[in-house]
Amino acid sequence: MTPDRPVDNAPYHSIAHGGLTVEGWSRAAVQSYWRVPELKIGFDLGAQPWDFMGTATWFVSHTHLDHIAALPVYVARRRMMKMDPPVVYVPAESLDDVKKLMAIMHRLDRGRQLADVRGLTAGDEIELSREHVVTVFNTVHTIPSRGFVVWERRNKLKDEYVGLAGDKIRDLKLSGVAITREVRIPLLAYTGDTAPAGLDACPACFDAKILITEMSFVRAAHRRDKIHKFGHMHLDDFVERADRFKNELIVAAHFSTRYHPNEVRKILDNKLPAELKAKLKVWV
């Protein structure tokens, strides 16, 4: 505990890249929680570091306890600190039960669970700001689950007006002609827990500047068919797709508790192709 962090109740790592900061922690069956302060959003609520309480918008990938158990704690803390109720997105199939959970916690705790909880389906879009939008895609897990891509939106001059004199462009704009088109650039993708099919179904995951994903298993002896059946990924799934990852940074986490961190690092160091190894950050 340090003076500038009076409450240090949950661990997290931090890495800065390309103007964004990824903060969080994830271990399979224990807890997963992430946030990106510059975007003012977080992903999953398996635990809730006190430092994360000021982030008011959260995207929950699925409702396994290691990804949502801290939701009532987070909501209660914000109420206690007289902060506005947060906005929390969950898979649409889970929305009613999440609301029931919060109602039960209200009765048990005698404190109101004040939050705007909304359901999401694949294809939904959530506007964060004029510059950023989140799109939703399905992942492949044992219960309904979603992944998320954060896009930067830019307005680009339409091709037919490129090279036109400035005064002509101005006149067209003043006359009401739409002279620009929206261009989207994938900044960050988050998969939560998923089998490889969930990753493959979203090309933006491979193109985003930053990808936060899971690599639950790494030992050669662990059968991939069984791993995939339970909605997770193996190191070999990454090796097979090494040429597809165009990301600048890949944060790989959610490693099984079967592994010691040193074992994970050693296996990845020996097996990852050099180009993929250079961009992959092992979060263990």
DRENPA-3360 file (N, C-alpha, C; in nm, 2 decimals, always signed):
BEGIN
1 = MTPDRPVD = +0.09/-0.12/+0.00/+0.00/+0.00/+0.00/+0.09/+0.12/+0.00 ~ +0.06/+0.22/-0.08/+0.13/+0.34/-0.09/+0.04/+0.46/-0.07 ~ +0.09/+0.58/-0.03/+0.01/+0.69/+0.00/-0.08/+0.74/-0.12 ~ -0.04/+0.72/-0.24/-0.12/+0.76/-0.35/-0.23/+0.66/-0.39 ~ -0.22/+0.54/-0.33/-0.32/+0.43/-0.35/-0.37/+0.38/-0.22 ~ -0.46/+0.46/-0.15/-0.50/+0.42/-0.02/-0.57/+0.29/+0.00 ~ -0.63/+0.24/-0.11/-0.69/+0.11/-0.11/-0.64/+0.03/-0.22 ~ -0.57/-0.08/-0.19/-0.51/-0.17/-0.29/-0.57/-0.31/-0.27;
9 = NAPYHSIA = -0.69/-0.33/-0.32/-0.76/-0.45/-0.29/-0.76/-0.56/-0.40 ~ -0.71/-0.53/-0.51/-0.71/-0.63/-0.62/-0.59/-0.60/-0.71 ~ -0.52/-0.70/-0.75/-0.40/-0.67/-0.83/-0.43/-0.64/-0.98 ~ -0.34/-0.57/-1.04/-0.36/-0.55/-1.19/-0.22/-0.50/-1.24 ~ -0.20/-0.54/-1.37/-0.09/-0.50/-1.45/-0.13/-0.38/-1.53 ~ -0.04/-0.31/-1.59/-0.07/-0.20/-1.68/+0.03/-0.19/-1.79 ~ -0.01/-0.16/-1.91/+0.08/-0.15/-2.02/+0.02/-0.04/-2.11 ~ +0.10/+0.05/-2.16/+0.06/+0.16/-2.25/+0.11/+0.13/-2.39;
17 = HGGLTVEG = +0.02/+0.16/-2.49/+0.06/+0.14/-2.63/-0.03/+0.22/-2.72 ~ +0.03/+0.29/-2.81/-0.04/+0.37/-2.91/-0.14/+0.46/-2.85 ~ -0.11/+0.53/-2.74/-0.21/+0.62/-2.69/-0.32/+0.56/-2.60 ~ -0.31/+0.43/-2.58/-0.41/+0.36/-2.49/-0.34/+0.29/-2.38 ~ -0.40/+0.28/-2.27/-0.35/+0.21/-2.15/-0.44/+0.09/-2.12 ~ -0.38/-0.03/-2.12/-0.46/-0.15/-2.08/-0.42/-0.18/-1.93 ~ -0.52/-0.19/-1.85/-0.50/-0.22/-1.71/-0.59/-0.34/-1.68 ~ -0.54/-0.44/-1.60/-0.63/-0.54/-1.56/-0.56/-0.67/-1.52;
25 = WSRAAVQS = -0.64/-0.77/-1.50/-0.58/-0.90/-1.45/-0.68/-1.01/-1.49 ~ -0.63/-1.13/-1.52/-0.72/-1.24/-1.56/-0.65/-1.37/-1.53 ~ -0.72/-1.45/-1.46/-0.68/-1.59/-1.43/-0.80/-1.68/-1.44 ~ -0.80/-1.79/-1.51/-0.91/-1.87/-1.53/-0.97/-1.92/-1.40 ~ -1.10/-1.91/-1.38/-1.17/-1.96/-1.27/-1.14/-1.88/-1.14 ~ -1.07/-1.77/-1.16/-1.03/-1.68/-1.04/-1.10/-1.55/-1.06 ~ -1.05/-1.47/-1.15/-1.11/-1.34/-1.18/-1.06/-1.27/-1.30 ~ -1.14/-1.20/-1.37/-1.10/-1.12/-1.49/-1.16/-0.98/-1.48;
33 = YWRVPELK = -1.08/-0.88/-1.51/-1.13/-0.75/-1.51/-1.02/-0.66/-1.58 ~ -1.07/-0.57/-1.67/-0.99/-0.49/-1.75/-1.05/-0.35/-1.76 ~ -0.96/-0.25/-1.79/-1.02/-0.12/-1.82/-0.92/-0.05/-1.91 ~ -0.97/+0.05/-1.99/-0.89/+0.13/-2.08/-0.92/+0.28/-2.04 ~ -0.85/+0.34/-1.95/-0.88/+0.47/-1.90/-0.91/+0.58/-2.01 ~ -0.83/+0.58/-2.11/-0.85/+0.68/-2.22/-0.99/+0.67/-2.29 ~ -1.04/+0.55/-2.29/-1.17/+0.53/-2.35/-1.29/+0.53/-2.25 ~ -1.25/+0.54/-2.12/-1.35/+0.54/-2.01/-1.44/+0.42/-2.01;
41 = IGFDLGAQ = -1.38/+0.31/-2.04/-1.46/+0.18/-2.04/-1.38/+0.07/-1.97 ~ -1.46/-0.03/-1.93/-1.39/-0.15/-1.87/-1.46/-0.27/-1.93 ~ -1.39/-0.39/-1.91/-1.44/-0.52/-1.96/-1.44/-0.62/-1.85 ~ -1.55/-0.67/-1.82/-1.57/-0.78/-1.72/-1.54/-0.73/-1.57 ~ -1.61/-0.80/-1.48/-1.61/-0.75/-1.34/-1.60/-0.87/-1.25 ~ -1.49/-0.95/-1.27/-1.47/-1.06/-1.19/-1.42/-1.02/-1.05 ~ -1.35/-0.91/-1.05/-1.32/-0.84/-0.92/-1.32/-0.69/-0.96 ~ -1.30/-0.60/-0.86/-1.31/-0.46/-0.88/-1.20/-0.38/-0.80;
49 = PWDFMGTA = -1.08/-0.36/-0.86/-0.99/-0.28/-0.80/-1.05/-0.14/-0.76 ~ -1.01/-0.09/-0.65/-1.07/+0.04/-0.60/-1.04/+0.15/-0.71 ~ -0.92/+0.14/-0.77/-0.88/+0.24/-0.87/-0.98/+0.24/-0.99 ~ -1.05/+0.13/-1.01/-1.13/+0.12/-1.13/-1.27/+0.18/-1.11 ~ -1.30/+0.21/-0.99/-1.44/+0.25/-0.95/-1.49/+0.37/-1.03 ~ -1.40/+0.46/-1.07/-1.44/+0.58/-1.14/-1.48/+0.56/-1.29 ~ -1.45/+0.44/-1.34/-1.49/+0.41/-1.47/-1.63/+0.37/-1.47 ~ -1.71/+0.44/-1.55/-1.86/+0.43/-1.54/-1.93/+0.35/-1.65;
57 = TWFVSHTH = -1.86/+0.29/-1.74/-1.92/+0.21/-1.85/-1.84/+0.08/-1.86 ~ -1.92/-0.03/-1.84/-1.85/-0.16/-1.84/-1.92/-0.26/-1.94 ~ -1.84/-0.34/-2.01/-1.89/-0.44/-2.10/-1.86/-0.58/-2.04 ~ -1.96/-0.66/-2.00/-1.94/-0.79/-1.95/-1.96/-0.89/-2.06 ~ -1.85/-0.97/-2.08/-1.86/-1.07/-2.19/-1.95/-1.19/-2.16 ~ -1.96/-1.23/-2.04/-2.05/-1.34/-2.01/-2.06/-1.35/-1.85 ~ -2.15/-1.43/-1.80/-2.19/-1.43/-1.66/-2.13/-1.54/-1.58 ~ -2.02/-1.60/-1.62/-1.95/-1.69/-1.52/-1.89/-1.60/-1.41;
65 = LDHIAALP = -1.89/-1.66/-1.29/-1.86/-1.58/-1.17/-1.72/-1.51/-1.18 ~ -1.63/-1.57/-1.24/-1.49/-1.50/-1.25/-1.49/-1.38/-1.34 ~ -1.61/-1.35/-1.40/-1.62/-1.24/-1.49/-1.73/-1.14/-1.45 ~ -1.81/-1.18/-1.35/-1.92/-1.08/-1.31/-1.94/-1.08/-1.16 ~ -1.87/-1.15/-1.08/-1.90/-1.16/-0.94/-1.89/-1.03/-0.86 ~ -1.81/-0.94/-0.91/-1.79/-0.81/-0.84/-1.89/-0.70/-0.89 ~ -1.98/-0.73/-0.98/-2.08/-0.63/-1.02/-2.15/-0.57/-0.90 ~ -2.21/-0.64/-0.81/-2.28/-0.58/-0.70/-2.19/-0.49/-0.61;
73 = VYVARRRM = -2.06/-0.54/-0.60/-1.97/-0.46/-0.52/-1.94/-0.33/-0.58 ~ -1.91/-0.33/-0.71/-1.88/-0.21/-0.79/-2.00/-0.11/-0.78 ~ -2.12/-0.16/-0.80/-2.24/-0.07/-0.80/-2.25/-0.01/-0.66 ~ -2.24/-0.09/-0.56/-2.25/-0.04/-0.42/-2.15/+0.06/-0.39 ~ -2.03/+0.04/-0.43/-1.92/+0.14/-0.40/-1.95/+0.27/-0.47 ~ -2.00/+0.27/-0.59/-2.03/+0.40/-0.66/-2.14/+0.47/-0.58 ~ -2.24/+0.39/-0.54/-2.35/+0.46/-0.46/-2.30/+0.52/-0.33 ~ -2.21/+0.44/-0.26/-2.16/+0.49/-0.14/-2.07/+0.61/-0.15;
81 = MKMDPPVV = -2.00/+0.62/-0.27/-1.92/+0.74/-0.29/-2.00/+0.85/-0.36 ~ -2.13/+0.84/-0.37/-2.22/+0.94/-0.43/-2.19/+0.97/-0.58 ~ -2.15/+0.86/-0.65/-2.12/+0.87/-0.79/-2.25/+0.84/-0.87 ~ -2.26/+0.88/-0.99/-2.37/+0.85/-1.08/-2.38/+0.70/-1.10 ~ -2.50/+0.64/-1.12/-2.51/+0.50/-1.15/-2.43/+0.47/-1.28 ~ -2.36/+0.35/-1.28/-2.29/+0.32/-1.40/-2.38/+0.26/-1.51 ~ -2.33/+0.25/-1.63/-2.39/+0.17/-1.74/-2.32/+0.04/-1.76 ~ -2.39/-0.07/-1.75/-2.33/-0.20/-1.76/-2.40/-0.28/-1.86;
89 = YVPAESLD = -2.32/-0.33/-1.96/-2.37/-0.40/-2.07/-2.34/-0.55/-2.05 ~ -2.44/-0.64/-2.07/-2.43/-0.78/-2.05/-2.50/-0.85/-2.17 ~ -2.46/-0.98/-2.20/-2.54/-1.05/-2.30/-2.69/-1.04/-2.28 ~ -2.76/-1.02/-2.39/-2.91/-1.00/-2.38/-2.97/-1.12/-2.31 ~ -2.92/-1.24/-2.34/-2.98/-1.36/-2.28/-2.97/-1.36/-2.13 ~ -2.88/-1.29/-2.07/-2.85/-1.29/-1.93/-2.91/-1.17/-1.85 ~ -2.97/-1.08/-1.93/-3.01/-0.95/-1.87/-3.11/-0.97/-1.76 ~ -3.22/-1.04/-1.77/-3.32/-1.06/-1.67/-3.26/-1.12/-1.54;
97 = DVKKLMAI = -3.17/-1.22/-1.56/-3.11/-1.28/-1.44/-3.01/-1.19/-1.37 ~ -2.94/-1.11/-1.45/-2.85/-1.01/-1.38/-2.93/-0.91/-1.30 ~ -3.04/-0.87/-1.35/-3.12/-0.77/-1.28/-3.18/-0.84/-1.15 ~ -3.21/-0.97/-1.16/-3.26/-1.04/-1.04/-3.15/-1.05/-0.94 ~ -3.03/-1.08/-0.99/-2.91/-1.09/-0.90/-2.90/-0.96/-0.82 ~ -2.91/-0.85/-0.89/-2.89/-0.72/-0.82/-3.01/-0.69/-0.73 ~ -3.13/-0.73/-0.76/-3.24/-0.72/-0.67/-3.22/-0.80/-0.54 ~ -3.17/-0.92/-0.56/-3.14/-1.00/-0.44/-3.03/-0.94/-0.35;
105 = MHRLDRGR = -2.93/-0.88/-0.41/-2.82/-0.82/-0.34/-2.88/-0.69/-0.27 ~ -2.97/-0.62/-0.33/-3.04/-0.51/-0.27/-3.10/-0.56/-0.14 ~ -3.17/-0.67/-0.14/-3.24/-0.72/-0.02/-3.14/-0.76/+0.08 ~ -3.04/-0.83/+0.04/-2.94/-0.88/+0.14/-2.86/-0.77/+0.20 ~ -2.82/-0.68/+0.12/-2.73/-0.57/+0.17/-2.80/-0.45/+0.22 ~ -2.93/-0.44/+0.20/-3.01/-0.33/+0.24/-2.96/-0.20/+0.17 ~ -2.90/-0.21/+0.06/-2.85/-0.10/-0.01/-2.89/-0.11/-0.16 ~ -2.94/+0.00/-0.21/-2.99/+0.00/-0.35/-2.88/-0.03/-0.45;
113 = QLADVRGL = -2.91/-0.11/-0.55/-2.82/-0.14/-0.66/-2.86/-0.06/-0.78 ~ -2.80/+0.06/-0.78/-2.84/+0.16/-0.88/-2.74/+0.15/-1.00 ~ -2.79/+0.10/-1.11/-2.71/+0.08/-1.23/-2.81/+0.07/-1.35 ~ -2.76/+0.12/-1.46/-2.83/+0.11/-1.59/-2.78/-0.02/-1.66 ~ -2.84/-0.13/-1.64/-2.80/-0.26/-1.70/-2.87/-0.28/-1.83 ~ -2.79/-0.30/-1.94/-2.85/-0.32/-2.07/-2.80/-0.45/-2.14 ~ -2.89/-0.51/-2.22/-2.85/-0.63/-2.29/-2.80/-0.60/-2.43 ~ -2.70/-0.69/-2.47/-2.64/-0.67/-2.60/-2.65/-0.80/-2.68;
121 = TAGDEIEL = -2.67/-0.79/-2.81/-2.67/-0.90/-2.91/-2.56/-0.87/-3.01 ~ -2.52/-0.97/-3.09/-2.42/-0.95/-3.19/-2.48/-0.85/-3.29 ~ -2.39/-0.76/-3.34/-2.43/-0.66/-3.44/-2.47/-0.52/-3.37 ~ -2.49/-0.52/-3.24/-2.52/-0.40/-3.18/-2.40/-0.30/-3.18 ~ -2.43/-0.17/-3.18/-2.33/-0.07/-3.18/-2.36/+0.03/-3.06 ~ -2.26/+0.07/-2.99/-2.27/+0.16/-2.88/-2.18/+0.27/-2.90 ~ -2.24/+0.39/-2.91/-2.15/+0.51/-2.93/-2.09/+0.56/-2.80 ~ -1.96/+0.56/-2.79/-1.89/+0.61/-2.67/-1.87/+0.76/-2.68;
129 = SREHVVTV = -1.85/+0.81/-2.80/-1.82/+0.95/-2.82/-1.83/+0.98/-2.97 ~ -1.81/+1.10/-3.01/-1.80/+1.13/-3.15/-1.69/+1.05/-3.23 ~ -1.59/+1.02/-3.15/-1.47/+0.96/-3.22/-1.47/+0.81/-3.20 ~ -1.55/+0.75/-3.11/-1.53/+0.61/-3.08/-1.67/+0.54/-3.07 ~ -1.68/+0.42/-3.13/-1.80/+0.34/-3.12/-1.75/+0.19/-3.09 ~ -1.84/+0.12/-3.02/-1.81/-0.02/-2.98/-1.91/-0.11/-3.06 ~ -1.86/-0.21/-3.13/-1.94/-0.31/-3.20/-1.94/-0.44/-3.12 ~ -2.04/-0.52/-3.13/-2.06/-0.64/-3.05/-2.06/-0.76/-3.15;
137 = FNTVHTIP = -1.99/-0.87/-3.11/-1.99/-0.99/-3.18/-2.00/-1.11/-3.09 ~ -2.05/-1.22/-3.14/-2.07/-1.34/-3.06/-1.93/-1.41/-3.05 ~ -1.91/-1.46/-2.93/-1.80/-1.55/-2.91/-1.85/-1.69/-2.88 ~ -1.76/-1.79/-2.87/-1.81/-1.93/-2.85/-1.76/-1.98/-2.72 ~ -1.86/-1.99/-2.63/-1.83/-2.03/-2.49/-1.94/-2.13/-2.45 ~ -1.94/-2.17/-2.32/-2.04/-2.26/-2.27/-2.17/-2.20/-2.24 ~ -2.18/-2.07/-2.23/-2.30/-1.99/-2.20/-2.30/-1.87/-2.30 ~ -2.41/-1.80/-2.32/-2.41/-1.69/-2.41/-2.30/-1.59/-2.38;
145 = SRGFVVWE = -2.22/-1.55/-2.48/-2.10/-1.46/-2.46/-2.09/-1.37/-2.57 ~ -2.02/-1.26/-2.54/-2.00/-1.15/-2.64/-1.86/-1.10/-2.64 ~ -1.81/-1.06/-2.75/-1.68/-0.99/-2.76/-1.71/-0.85/-2.81 ~ -1.61/-0.76/-2.80/-1.63/-0.62/-2.83/-1.51/-0.56/-2.91 ~ -1.54/-0.48/-3.00/-1.44/-0.40/-3.08/-1.46/-0.25/-3.06 ~ -1.36/-0.18/-3.02/-1.37/-0.04/-3.02/-1.31/+0.02/-3.14 ~ -1.38/+0.10/-3.21/-1.34/+0.16/-3.34/-1.32/+0.31/-3.32 ~ -1.22/+0.36/-3.39/-1.20/+0.51/-3.41/-1.27/+0.55/-3.53;
153 = RRNKLKDE = -1.35/+0.65/-3.52/-1.43/+0.70/-3.64/-1.36/+0.83/-3.70 ~ -1.34/+0.83/-3.83/-1.28/+0.95/-3.89/-1.37/+0.98/-4.01 ~ -1.38/+1.11/-4.04/-1.44/+1.15/-4.17/-1.34/+1.18/-4.27 ~ -1.36/+1.11/-4.39/-1.26/+1.12/-4.49/-1.33/+1.18/-4.62 ~ -1.27/+1.26/-4.69/-1.33/+1.32/-4.81/-1.36/+1.21/-4.91 ~ -1.48/+1.21/-4.97/-1.51/+1.11/-5.07/-1.42/+1.12/-5.19 ~ -1.40/+1.00/-5.25/-1.31/+0.99/-5.36/-1.34/+1.09/-5.47 ~ -1.46/+1.11/-5.50/-1.50/+1.19/-5.61/-1.47/+1.34/-5.59;
161 = YVGLAGDK = -1.44/+1.38/-5.46/-1.40/+1.52/-5.44/-1.25/+1.54/-5.41 ~ -1.18/+1.43/-5.41/-1.03/+1.44/-5.39/-0.97/+1.52/-5.50 ~ -0.89/+1.62/-5.47/-0.83/+1.71/-5.57/-0.91/+1.83/-5.61 ~ -1.03/+1.84/-5.56/-1.12/+1.96/-5.59/-1.07/+2.08/-5.51 ~ -1.08/+2.19/-5.57/-1.03/+2.32/-5.51/-1.10/+2.34/-5.38 ~ -1.04/+2.40/-5.28/-1.09/+2.42/-5.15/-1.22/+2.50/-5.15 ~ -1.23/+2.60/-5.24/-1.35/+2.68/-5.24/-1.47/+2.60/-5.30 ~ -1.44/+2.51/-5.39/-1.55/+2.42/-5.44/-1.60/+2.33/-5.34;
169 = IRDLKLSG = -1.50/+2.27/-5.26/-1.54/+2.18/-5.15/-1.63/+2.26/-5.05 ~ -1.58/+2.38/-5.02/-1.66/+2.46/-4.92/-1.80/+2.49/-4.97 ~ -1.81/+2.52/-5.10/-1.95/+2.55/-5.16/-2.04/+2.43/-5.15 ~ -1.98/+2.31/-5.19/-2.06/+2.19/-5.18/-2.11/+2.16/-5.04 ~ -2.02/+2.18/-4.94/-2.06/+2.16/-4.80/-2.17/+2.25/-4.76 ~ -2.15/+2.38/-4.80/-2.25/+2.48/-4.76/-2.39/+2.45/-4.82 ~ -2.39/+2.39/-4.94/-2.51/+2.36/-5.01/-2.58/+2.23/-4.96 ~ -2.51/+2.17/-4.86/-2.57/+2.05/-4.80/-2.53/+1.92/-4.86;
177 = VAITREVR = -2.44/+1.92/-4.95/-2.39/+1.79/-5.01/-2.30/+1.72/-4.91 ~ -2.32/+1.59/-4.89/-2.23/+1.51/-4.80/-2.10/+1.48/-4.88 ~ -1.99/+1.55/-4.83/-1.87/+1.54/-4.90/-1.77/+1.44/-4.84 ~ -1.81/+1.39/-4.72/-1.72/+1.30/-4.65/-1.79/+1.17/-4.62 ~ -1.71/+1.07/-4.60/-1.76/+0.94/-4.56/-1.69/+0.89/-4.43 ~ -1.76/+0.81/-4.35/-1.70/+0.77/-4.23/-1.61/+0.65/-4.25 ~ -1.49/+0.66/-4.19/-1.39/+0.55/-4.20/-1.37/+0.50/-4.05 ~ -1.37/+0.37/-4.04/-1.35/+0.32/-3.90/-1.22/+0.24/-3.90;
185 = IPLLAYTG = -1.15/+0.26/-3.79/-1.02/+0.20/-3.76/-1.03/+0.12/-3.63 ~ -1.01/-0.01/-3.63/-1.02/-0.09/-3.51/-0.91/-0.06/-3.42 ~ -0.94/-0.01/-3.30/-0.84/+0.03/-3.20/-0.81/-0.09/-3.11 ~ -0.92/-0.15/-3.06/-0.90/-0.25/-2.95/-1.01/-0.35/-2.96 ~ -0.97/-0.48/-2.95/-1.07/-0.59/-2.95/-1.05/-0.67/-2.82 ~ -1.17/-0.71/-2.76/-1.17/-0.79/-2.64/-1.26/-0.91/-2.66 ~ -1.21/-1.03/-2.64/-1.29/-1.15/-2.67/-1.35/-1.21/-2.54 ~ -1.30/-1.18/-2.42/-1.34/-1.26/-2.31/-1.30/-1.40/-2.33;
193 = DTAPAGLD = -1.38/-1.50/-2.28/-1.35/-1.64/-2.30/-1.42/-1.69/-2.42 ~ -1.34/-1.76/-2.50/-1.39/-1.81/-2.63/-1.31/-1.92/-2.69 ~ -1.37/-2.01/-2.76/-1.30/-2.11/-2.84/-1.25/-2.03/-2.97 ~ -1.16/-2.09/-3.04/-1.11/-2.02/-3.16/-1.21/-1.98/-3.26 ~ -1.32/-2.05/-3.27/-1.43/-2.01/-3.37/-1.48/-1.87/-3.34 ~ -1.48/-1.82/-3.21/-1.53/-1.69/-3.18/-1.43/-1.58/-3.23 ~ -1.30/-1.61/-3.22/-1.20/-1.52/-3.27/-1.20/-1.52/-3.42 ~ -1.21/-1.63/-3.48/-1.21/-1.64/-3.63/-1.33/-1.56/-3.69;
201 = ACPACFDA = -1.44/-1.56/-3.62/-1.57/-1.50/-3.68/-1.56/-1.35/-3.68 ~ -1.46/-1.29/-3.62/-1.45/-1.14/-3.61/-1.32/-1.10/-3.67 ~ -1.31/-1.07/-3.80/-1.18/-1.03/-3.86/-1.11/-0.91/-3.79 ~ -1.20/-0.82/-3.73/-1.14/-0.70/-3.67/-1.05/-0.74/-3.55 ~ -1.07/-0.86/-3.49/-0.99/-0.90/-3.38/-0.84/-0.91/-3.42 ~ -0.82/-0.96/-3.55/-0.69/-0.97/-3.60/-0.63/-0.84/-3.65 ~ -0.71/-0.74/-3.67/-0.66/-0.61/-3.73/-0.65/-0.50/-3.63 ~ -0.72/-0.52/-3.51/-0.71/-0.41/-3.41/-0.57/-0.38/-3.36;
209 = KILITEMS = -0.55/-0.26/-3.33/-0.42/-0.22/-3.28/-0.38/-0.30/-3.16 ~ -0.48/-0.32/-3.07/-0.46/-0.40/-2.95/-0.56/-0.50/-2.94 ~ -0.52/-0.63/-2.91/-0.61/-0.74/-2.89/-0.59/-0.79/-2.75 ~ -0.70/-0.80/-2.67/-0.70/-0.86/-2.54/-0.78/-0.99/-2.55 ~ -0.71/-1.10/-2.52/-0.78/-1.23/-2.54/-0.73/-1.33/-2.44 ~ -0.79/-1.45/-2.45/-0.75/-1.56/-2.36/-0.66/-1.66/-2.43 ~ -0.58/-1.72/-2.34/-0.50/-1.84/-2.38/-0.49/-1.93/-2.26 ~ -0.61/-2.00/-2.24/-0.62/-2.07/-2.11/-0.53/-2.18/-2.10;
217 = FVRAAHRR = -0.49/-2.25/-2.21/-0.41/-2.37/-2.20/-0.28/-2.36/-2.29 ~ -0.17/-2.42/-2.24/-0.05/-2.41/-2.31/+0.03/-2.54/-2.32 ~ +0.00/-2.64/-2.24/+0.07/-2.77/-2.24/+0.03/-2.85/-2.36 ~ +0.13/-2.92/-2.43/+0.10/-3.00/-2.54/+0.01/-3.11/-2.51 ~ +0.01/-3.16/-2.38/-0.07/-3.28/-2.34/-0.22/-3.24/-2.33 ~ -0.25/-3.12/-2.32/-0.39/-3.08/-2.30/-0.46/-3.08/-2.44 ~ -0.56/-3.16/-2.44/-0.63/-3.19/-2.57/-0.71/-3.07/-2.62 ~ -0.69/-3.03/-2.74/-0.76/-2.91/-2.79/-0.90/-2.93/-2.82;
225 = DKIHKFGH = -0.94/-3.05/-2.86/-1.09/-3.07/-2.88/-1.17/-3.05/-2.75 ~ -1.11/-3.10/-2.64/-1.18/-3.08/-2.51/-1.18/-2.93/-2.47 ~ -1.07/-2.87/-2.49/-1.05/-2.73/-2.46/-1.15/-2.64/-2.54 ~ -1.16/-2.67/-2.67/-1.26/-2.60/-2.75/-1.40/-2.62/-2.71 ~ -1.43/-2.75/-2.67/-1.57/-2.78/-2.63/-1.61/-2.70/-2.51 ~ -1.52/-2.66/-2.42/-1.55/-2.58/-2.31/-1.52/-2.43/-2.33 ~ -1.51/-2.39/-2.45/-1.50/-2.25/-2.49/-1.38/-2.18/-2.46 ~ -1.26/-2.25/-2.48/-1.13/-2.18/-2.45/-1.03/-2.21/-2.56;
233 = MHLDDFVE = -0.92/-2.14/-2.55/-0.81/-2.16/-2.65/-0.68/-2.21/-2.60 ~ -0.61/-2.27/-2.68/-0.48/-2.33/-2.65/-0.37/-2.25/-2.73 ~ -0.25/-2.25/-2.67/-0.14/-2.19/-2.74/-0.13/-2.23/-2.89 ~ -0.15/-2.36/-2.92/-0.14/-2.40/-3.06/-0.24/-2.33/-3.15 ~ -0.35/-2.29/-3.09/-0.45/-2.21/-3.18/-0.39/-2.08/-3.22 ~ -0.30/-2.02/-3.14/-0.23/-1.90/-3.18/-0.12/-1.92/-3.28 ~ -0.05/-2.03/-3.26/+0.06/-2.06/-3.35/+0.01/-2.09/-3.49 ~ -0.11/-2.16/-3.50/-0.17/-2.19/-3.63/-0.21/-2.06/-3.70;
241 = RADRFKNE = -0.25/-1.96/-3.62/-0.30/-1.84/-3.68/-0.19/-1.72/-3.68 ~ -0.07/-1.76/-3.66/+0.04/-1.66/-3.64/+0.04/-1.55/-3.75 ~ +0.02/-1.59/-3.88/+0.02/-1.50/-3.99/-0.10/-1.41/-4.00 ~ -0.20/-1.44/-3.93/-0.33/-1.36/-3.93/-0.32/-1.24/-3.84 ~ -0.24/-1.25/-3.73/-0.24/-1.15/-3.63/-0.17/-1.02/-3.68 ~ -0.24/-0.92/-3.72/-0.18/-0.80/-3.77/-0.17/-0.69/-3.65 ~ -0.21/-0.73/-3.53/-0.22/-0.64/-3.42/-0.07/-0.59/-3.39 ~ -0.07/-0.48/-3.32/+0.06/-0.42/-3.27/+0.09/-0.48/-3.14;
249 = LIVAAHFS = -0.02/-0.51/-3.06/+0.00/-0.56/-2.93/-0.11/-0.66/-2.90 ~ -0.07/-0.78/-2.85/-0.17/-0.88/-2.81/-0.15/-0.91/-2.66 ~ -0.25/-0.89/-2.58/-0.24/-0.92/-2.44/-0.31/-1.05/-2.42 ~ -0.23/-1.16/-2.38/-0.28/-1.29/-2.37/-0.29/-1.32/-2.22 ~ -0.41/-1.37/-2.17/-0.43/-1.39/-2.03/-0.52/-1.50/-2.01 ~ -0.58/-1.51/-1.88/-0.68/-1.61/-1.85/-0.61/-1.75/-1.85 ~ -0.49/-1.76/-1.81/-0.42/-1.89/-1.80/-0.48/-1.98/-1.69 ~ -0.48/-2.11/-1.72/-0.53/-2.20/-1.62/-0.45/-2.20/-1.49;
257 = TRYHPNEV = -0.52/-2.22/-1.38/-0.45/-2.23/-1.25/-0.36/-2.35/-1.24 ~ -0.37/-2.44/-1.34/-0.28/-2.56/-1.34/-0.14/-2.52/-1.36 ~ -0.11/-2.40/-1.41/+0.02/-2.36/-1.45/+0.08/-2.26/-1.36 ~ +0.21/-2.28/-1.33/+0.29/-2.17/-1.27/+0.33/-2.07/-1.37 ~ +0.33/-1.94/-1.34/+0.37/-1.84/-1.44/+0.50/-1.87/-1.51 ~ +0.60/-1.92/-1.44/+0.73/-1.95/-1.51/+0.71/-2.06/-1.62 ~ +0.62/-2.16/-1.59/+0.60/-2.26/-1.69/+0.53/-2.20/-1.82 ~ +0.44/-2.11/-1.80/+0.37/-2.04/-1.91/+0.47/-1.97/-1.99;
265 = RKILDNKL = +0.56/-1.89/-1.93/+0.65/-1.81/-2.00/+0.75/-1.90/-2.08 ~ +0.80/-2.01/-2.01/+0.89/-2.09/-2.08/+0.84/-2.16/-2.20 ~ +0.71/-2.21/-2.19/+0.65/-2.28/-2.30/+0.63/-2.18/-2.42 ~ +0.58/-2.06/-2.39/+0.55/-1.97/-2.49/+0.68/-1.92/-2.56 ~ +0.79/-1.90/-2.48/+0.91/-1.86/-2.53/+0.97/-1.96/-2.63 ~ +0.95/-2.09/-2.60/+1.00/-2.20/-2.69/+0.91/-2.22/-2.81 ~ +0.79/-2.19/-2.81/+0.70/-2.24/-2.91/+0.64/-2.12/-3.00 ~ +0.64/-2.00/-2.95/+0.58/-1.89/-3.03/+0.67/-1.85/-3.15;
273 = PAELKAKL = +0.62/-1.83/-3.27/+0.70/-1.78/-3.38/+0.76/-1.64/-3.34 ~ +0.87/-1.60/-3.39/+0.94/-1.48/-3.34/+0.85/-1.36/-3.36 ~ +0.78/-1.35/-3.48/+0.70/-1.23/-3.50/+0.59/-1.22/-3.41 ~ +0.52/-1.33/-3.38/+0.41/-1.33/-3.28/+0.46/-1.30/-3.14 ~ +0.57/-1.36/-3.11/+0.63/-1.34/-2.97/+0.66/-1.20/-2.95 ~ +0.70/-1.12/-3.05/+0.74/-0.98/-3.03/+0.63/-0.89/-3.00 ~ +0.51/-0.93/-3.04/+0.39/-0.85/-3.01/+0.30/-0.90/-2.90 ~ +0.33/-1.02/-2.85/+0.25/-1.08/-2.74/+0.30/-1.05/-2.60;
281 = KVWV = +0.21/-0.99/-2.52/+0.24/-0.97/-2.38/+0.17/-1.07/-2.30 ~ +0.25/-1.15/-2.23/+0.19/-1.26/-2.14/+0.15/-1.20/-2.01 ~ +0.02/-1.21/-1.98/-0.04/-1.15/-1.86/-0.06/-1.26/-1.76 ~ +0.05/-1.29/-1.68/+0.04/-1.40/-1.59/+0.13/-1.37/-1.47;
% end
